[in-house]
Amino acid sequence: MLQHRKWLMSKDKSGVFLVGSYCQQGYDKRKTYPAILNIHGGPKTIYSYVYYHEMQVWANAGYIVMFANPARL
């Protein structure tokens, strides 16, 4: 089953932005879930709106999958 991606952006005190998205299969706030944080090393390419099969496999296995593009703007 294809999982919907949700986008997020955050900035830390030193000015580094974390731009990325996450996907999950269902969610119950009363439960805990294993998570995978996949950070792209860059600098030539970034995670974007394209399909990434590995993220879908992990989400369908029950993980909350977060993938991010750290950048200093």
WODA-V272171 format. One record per backbone hydrogen bond with DSSP energy under -0.5 kcal/mol. NH is the residue of the N-H (numbers start at 1). CO is the residue of the C=O. If there is no record, write none. Layout:
# WODA-V272171
NH;CO + NH;CO
This chain:
# WODA-V272171
6;22 + 8;20 + 10;18 + 12;16 + 15;12 + 17;71 + 18;10 + 19;17 + 19;69 + 20;8 + 21;67 + 22;6 + 23;65 + 24;4 + 26;24 + 31;28 + 36;64 + 38;36 + 38;66 + 39;37 + 40;38 + 40;68 + 53;51 + 55;52 + 56;52 + 57;53 + 58;54 + 59;55 + 60;56 + 61;57 + 61;58 + 62;59 + 63;58 + 64;34 + 65;23 + 65;63 + 66;36 + 66;64 + 67;21 + 68;38 + 69;19 + 71;17 + 73;15 + 73;71
